[in-house]
Amino acid sequence: MSSEDAVLAVSNTGQTKSLVTSVRLARDNGAQVVAITAPKSRLAAESRAVVAIEPCEDFETFTPMASRLIHLAAVDLVATGVLISRGPEIRVRLAAIKSTLADARFSDPEPR
């Protein structure tokens, strides 16, 4: 990664060794790092910007649904913010993407 790149890192605890190490490496190479994670975590400390979300579940839970939904909403917010900041020219690119995706789908519903 370089100064031309950005990283969006998501972690409920912000304490995963491999993720923190990867983010540190990206940052040291000039990439901008945004983290969606627990405040005051190691991941937060390695990031330029943090969307701080307090862990809302027991870390021993096998199905952390609430955390997943909160992180998904935060990713949507960050993506929307980036798109808005890019200005009106981004609409042309998004329209092209939507057109390409439309061509990849069947136009009629699946027969029953």
N, C-alpha and C positions, 0 to 999 in steps of 0.2 A: 504494500500500500504506500501511497505517497500523499503529498499535500493536495492532490487533486481528488482524493477519496474521502468518504465519510463512512463511519461504522455506526450502526444502530445495534446496541447490545441489550438483550432482555434477560433478566435473571431475578427470580423472586427474592433470593437471599443476597445476591451480589457477592457471594463468597466462593463460587466455583473456581478452583485453581486454574483450569485450562482456559476458561473464558477471560479471567483477569489477566493472565499471561498474554493471551492473544490480543486483547485490547491494549495492553501496555506496549506490545511490539508494534501494533498499528500506529498508536500515538507517537511512539518514538521515531517512526518513519514519516511523521507529518500529517497523518490522517486525523480528521476531526472525529471525536468519539462522543456519541450521545447514548446515554444509558437510561433504560427504564428499569429501575431497581430500588432496593431498599436504601433509604437515606443513610449516610454515614457508614456504608458498606465499603469493602475494598474496591468493588467495581465503580461505585460512585466516586471514590477518590481518584481513580484513574481516568475519569471522563471529563470532557470539557463542559458538557451540559447534562443535567440529570432531571428526568421526570421521576420524582420521588414517589414511590408507592410503598407504604408500610405493608409488610407481609400480613395477610389476614387469615392465614390458616396454619395449622400445626404442620411442621415440616415433615412429620412422619406420615402424613396422609398420602395415600396412593393416588387419589384422584383430586388434585387441587383445582377443581373447576372454577371457584371464585377467582383465584389468582389468574388463571388462564383468560377468563373473560375480561378482567381488569386490564391485563397486559394487552389483549387484543384491542380494547377500546383506546388505550394509550398509543398503540402503533397507528391506529386510524387517525388520531388527533395529530400526531407528528407528521404523518404523510399528508394530511390535509393542509397543515401549516406550511410544509415545504412547497406543495403545489401552489398555494396562494401567494407565497413569496416569489415564485418564479414568474408571475405576471401573466398577462392574457395570452402570450404566445404559446404557453403550455397547452392551451385548449386545442390547438391545431394538432399537436402531437397525441393528445388523449383521444381525439376524434379518429386519428389514423389507427391507433391501437384498438379502439372499439370496433372499427370497420374490419380490421384483420381478424379479430375474435369472432365477429358475426359470420364471416365467411367460413370459419371452422366449425360452425354449428349447423345442425339440421334446421330447416326453416319451419318444418311441420312437427307437431308433437309425435311422440313415439306411439305406434299402433298398440292397441290393447288386445 
